[in-house]
């Protein structure tokens, strides 16, 4: 079990380290790979970054508990993500080229070369706070997998993950991240495919597995049983919430920066094709594995649902394949963690620093320091990966998505309006979750709407002033 796992990690790390040969020792190269990345690499990297430990640990755990109704999460998330891509990705790439910025915050605040420095700093601060929490969640996810499959203490996986991320991010920056992401995407899909195939065969095929799941009360119900709002209205709100969660991808700096690194805006369609084909396959397989896991781990009352996949692998697979599944899980966590930590690094060295340093040693050391901070959070923080990721995801989306939407529509909001919209969107989402209203509606929906309302009211006021 351990040998294939270690060999896979060594191969991924070696690929990341080899990217140093391409390094141009500039800030733009460290954070954007000199905007020269091929579309297939962008697509695979983006999908690996998006489908992280959250998918292997969080989504499979959620599906294990919720049953077939979890399919609406997949449907809403992918559809929302796709709709967002049709209107945003190309414009983000063009804006990053025109502005010459290397960070998500820089791109948003300099969309029309207006140099909204306060907007850039606020975006950077919020990005740092949420992304470092998000990165900690990925390290936690990797720790859970190693704990179940290898019996290592929970802290050890986080430490190993942090060391590996530091190694190749120090060497090649985002190029190392993208190269390793591409390899990790193949490892992730291969591991999920193996587990799904063996799980189905062990049950005697699809029809037999379906019959077994049908014996579990309410497990194959198409609609969730515990909706906060009952009836058809509750179902509409449930699906709409996850649609907005998918749409929220435009507010995620670590994913959008992949499209900023693309070699040409004319290659957006190719990158999108790679991204969504891989996304649909991986999410579909993950949902199926989550459903099947309940047949192998029936005692839900005393079991941590987020350990469903590694536990199922131990039950079904020979040691060598267990090692590959473990490598897939760990690869997924690393593919997101490295992206998040690089985005945190750019927020500190490019958006918040007054010196605007281009010294790559300083950039690398900052990344290492931030990785250490994320590790500290992982070792002492909340261990629920699903909740940690959703909180970070919705907070980022509520703060940044409204601004990006109005910019893509061709509007030119004033700096103060941007600042108010970011703060209002963020606070709305935060208060929504604190008051546990997210049980009824995903907090990103009211957060994004609140930010858009600020821009709408500011536009109406400006027209009246004229």
Long-range contacts (C-beta under 8 A, 24 or more apart in sequence): 1-149, 1-150, 1-319, 1-320, 1-322, 1-323, 1-326, 2-150, 2-323, 3-320, 3-323, 4-320, 4-323, 4-324, 4-327, 5-150, 5-323, 5-324, 5-326, 5-327, 5-330, 8-187, 8-323, 8-324, 8-327, 8-331, 9-164, 9-327, 9-330, 9-331, 11-183, 12-164, 12-180, 12-183, 12-184, 12-187, 12-331, 12-334, 13-164, 13-167, 13-168, 13-180, 15-168, 15-176, 15-179, 15-180, 15-183, 16-167, 16-168, 16-169, 16-171, 16-172, 16-176, 16-177, 16-179, 16-180, 17-167, 17-168, 17-171, 17-172, 17-176, 18-172, 18-179, 19-168, 19-171, 19-172, 19-173, 19-175, 19-176, 19-179, 20-171, 20-172, 20-176, 22-172, 22-175, 23-171, 23-172, 23-173, 23-175, 23-360, 25-360, 26-358, 26-360, 27-102, 27-349, 27-350, 27-357, 27-358, 27-360, 27-363, 28-102, 29-173, 29-175, 30-173, 30-174, 30-360, 30-363, 30-364, 31-102, 31-103, 31-173, 31-174, 31-257, 31-342, 31-345, 31-346, 31-350, 31-363, 32-96, 32-102, 32-174, 32-257, 32-260, 32-261, 33-173, 33-174, 33-175, 33-178, 33-261, 35-96, 35-97, 35-260, 35-261, 35-262, 35-263, 36-261, 36-263, 37-175, 37-178, 37-258, 37-261, 37-262, 37-263, 38-263, 38-267, 39-262, 39-263, 39-267, 39-268, 39-270, 39-271, 39-274, 40-182, 40-270, 40-271, 40-274, 41-178, 41-179, 41-182, 42-178, 42-258, 42-259, 42-261, 42-262, 42-267, 42-271, 42-274, 42-275, 43-270, 43-271, 43-272, 43-273, 43-274, 43-275, 43-278, 44-181, 44-182, 44-185, 44-186, 44-274, 44-275, 44-278, 45-177, 45-178, 45-181, 45-182, 45-185, 45-258, 45-335, 46-255, 46-258, 46-259, 46-271, 46-275, 47-185, 47-274, 47-275, 47-278, 47-279, 47-282, 48-181, 48-182, 48-184, 48-185, 48-188, 48-331, 48-332, 48-335, 48-336, 49-181, 49-254, 49-255, 49-258, 49-335, 49-336, 49-339, 50-81, 50-249, 50-252, 50-255, 50-279, 50-336, 51-188, 51-279, 51-282, 51-283, 51-286, 51-332, 52-138, 52-141, 52-332, 52-333, 52-335, 52-336, 52-337, 52-389, 53-137, 53-138, 53-140, 53-141, 53-142, 53-329, 53-332, 53-333, 53-336, 53-385, 54-137, 54-138, 54-141, 54-336, 54-385, 54-386, 54-389, 55-282, 55-283, 55-286, 55-332, 56-141, 56-145, 56-188, 56-192, 56-286, 56-309, 56-328, 56-329, 56-332, 56-333, 57-141, 57-144, 57-145, 57-306, 57-307, 57-309, 57-329, 57-385, 57-386, 58-141, 58-306, 58-385, 58-386, 58-389, 59-283, 59-286, 59-287, 59-290, 59-386, 60-286, 60-289, 60-290, 60-293, 60-306, 60-308, 60-309, 61-290, 61-304, 61-305, 61-306, 61-307, 61-308, 61-309, 61-385, 61-386, 62-290, 62-305, 62-386, 63-286, 63-287, 63-290, 63-291, 63-293, 64-290, 64-291, 64-293, 64-294, 64-297, 64-300, 64-305, 64-308, 65-300, 65-305, 66-224, 67-213, 67-216, 67-218, 67-219, 67-220, 67-221, 67-291, 67-294, 68-213, 68-219, 68-220, 68-221, 68-222, 68-291, 69-221, 69-222, 69-223, 69-224, 69-225, 70-287, 70-290, 70-291, 71-222, 71-287, 72-223, 72-224, 72-238, 72-239, 72-242, 73-242, 74-283, 74-284, 74-287, 75-239, 75-242, 76-239, 76-240, 76-241, 76-242, 76-243, 76-245, 76-246, 77-242, 77-243, 77-245, 77-246, 77-283, 78-246, 78-276, 78-279, 78-280, 78-283, 79-243, 79-246, 80-242, 80-243, 80-244, 80-245, 80-246, 80-247, 80-248, 80-249, 81-246, 81-247, 81-249, 81-279, 82-246, 82-276, 83-243, 83-246, 83-247, 84-246, 84-247, 84-248, 84-249, 84-250, 85-249, 85-272, 85-275, 85-276, 87-408, 88-250, 88-256, 88-404, 88-408, 89-256, 89-259, 89-268, 89-271, 89-272, 90-265, 90-268, 91-407, 91-408, 92-250, 92-256, 92-259, 92-260, 92-404, 93-259, 93-260, 93-262, 93-265, 93-268, 94-265, 95-407, 96-260, 97-265, 101-350, 102-346, 102-350, 103-253, 103-257, 103-343, 103-346, 103-347, 103-350, 103-351, 104-253, 104-256, 104-257, 104-260, 104-343, 104-346, 104-400, 105-253, 105-346, 105-347, 105-350, 105-351, 106-350, 106-351, 107-260, 108-400, 108-403, 108-404, 108-407, 109-418, 111-407, 112-412, 114-412, 114-415, 116-415, 116-418, 118-415, 118-419, 119-403, 119-415, 119-418, 119-419, 119-422, 120-351, 121-351, 121-352, 122-419, 122-422, 122-423, 123-351, 123-399, 123-400, 123-422, 124-347, 124-348, 124-351, 124-352, 125-347, 125-352, 126-395, 126-396, 126-399, 126-400, 126-422, 126-426, 127-253, 127-343, 127-344, 127-347, 127-351, 127-396, 128-344, 128-347, 128-348, 128-352, 130-392, 130-395, 130-396, 131-253, 131-254, 131-340, 131-341, 131-343, 131-344, 131-347, 131-392, 131-396, 132-340, 132-341, 132-344, 132-370, 132-373, 132-374, 132-377, 133-377, 133-381, 133-388, 133-391, 133-392, 134-254, 134-336, 134-340, 134-388, 134-389, 134-392, 134-393, 135-336, 135-337, 135-340, 135-341, 135-344, 135-371, 135-374, 136-374, 136-375, 136-377, 136-378, 136-381, 136-388, 137-378, 137-385, 137-388, 137-389, 137-392, 138-333, 138-334, 138-336, 138-337, 138-340, 138-385, 139-333, 139-337, 139-374, 139-375, 139-378, 140-378, 140-381, 140-383, 140-385, 140-388, 141-306, 141-329, 141-332, 141-333, 141-385, 142-329, 142-330, 142-333, 142-334, 143-378, 144-304, 144-306, 144-307, 144-310, 144-383, 144-385, 145-309, 145-310, 145-326, 145-329, 145-330, 145-333, 146-326, 146-330, 148-307, 148-310, 148-311, 148-314, 149-310, 149-313, 149-314, 149-322, 149-325, 149-326, 150-326, 154-383, 155-379, 157-330, 158-375, 158-378, 158-379, 159-375, 161-330, 161-333, 161-334, 161-337, 162-337, 162-371, 162-372, 162-374, 162-375, 162-378, 164-334, 165-334, 165-337, 165-338, 165-341, 165-371, 166-367, 166-368, 166-371, 168-338, 169-338, 169-341, 169-342, 169-364, 169-367, 169-371, 170-364, 170-367, 170-368, 173-342, 173-360, 173-363, 173-364, 174-257, 174-261, 174-339, 174-342, 176-338, 177-335, 177-338, 177-339, 177-342, 178-258, 178-261, 180-334, 180-335, 180-338, 181-335, 181-338, 181-339, 183-331, 184-331, 184-332, 184-334, 184-335, 185-278, 185-282, 185-335, 187-324, 187-327, 187-328, 187-331, 188-282, 188-328, 188-331, 188-332, 188-335, 189-278, 189-281, 189-282, 189-285, 190-324, 190-328, 191-324, 191-325, 191-327, 191-328, 191-329, 192-282, 192-285, 192-286, 192-289, 192-328, 193-285, 194-317, 194-321, 194-324, 194-325, 195-289, 195-309, 195-312, 195-313, 195-316, 195-317, 195-325, 196-285, 196-288, 196-289, 196-292, 198-316, 198-317, 198-321, 199-289, 199-292, 199-293, 199-295, 199-296, 199-312, 199-316, 200-292, 202-316, 203-292, 203-295, 209-292, 209-295, 212-295, 213-291, 213-292, 213-294, 213-295, 216-294, 216-298, 219-291, 219-294, 228-439, 228-440, 228-441, 229-440, 237-440, 237-441, 240-445, 241-441, 241-442, 241-444, 241-445, 242-442, 244-397, 244-442, 244-444, 244-445, 244-448, 245-390, 245-393, 245-394, 245-397, 245-442, 245-444, 247-397, 247-401, 247-448, 248-393, 248-394, 248-396, 248-397, 248-401, 248-444, 248-448, 249-397, 250-397, 250-400, 250-401, 250-404, 250-405, 251-396, 251-397, 251-398, 251-399, 251-400, 251-401, 251-404, 252-393, 252-396, 252-397, 253-343, 253-347, 253-396, 253-400, 254-336, 254-339, 254-340, 254-342, 254-343, 255-339, 257-339, 257-342, 257-343, 257-346, 258-339, 306-384, 306-385, 306-386, 337-374, 340-374, 341-367, 341-370, 341-371, 341-374, 342-367, 344-370, 344-374, 345-370, 390-442, 391-433, 393-444, 394-429, 394-433, 394-438, 394-442, 394-443, 394-444, 394-447, 395-426, 395-429, 395-430, 395-447, 397-429, 397-444, 397-447, 397-448, 398-425, 398-426, 398-428, 398-429, 398-443, 398-444, 398-447, 398-448, 398-450, 398-451, 399-423, 399-425, 399-426, 399-429, 399-447, 399-451, 401-425, 401-444, 401-448, 401-451, 402-448, 402-450, 402-451, 402-452, 402-454, 402-455, 403-451, 403-455, 405-452, 406-452, 406-455, 411-455, 411-459, 413-455, 413-458, 414-458, 417-454, 417-455, 417-458, 420-454, 420-458, 421-451, 421-452, 421-454, 421-455, 421-458, 422-451, 424-450, 424-451, 424-453, 424-454, 425-450, 425-451, 425-454
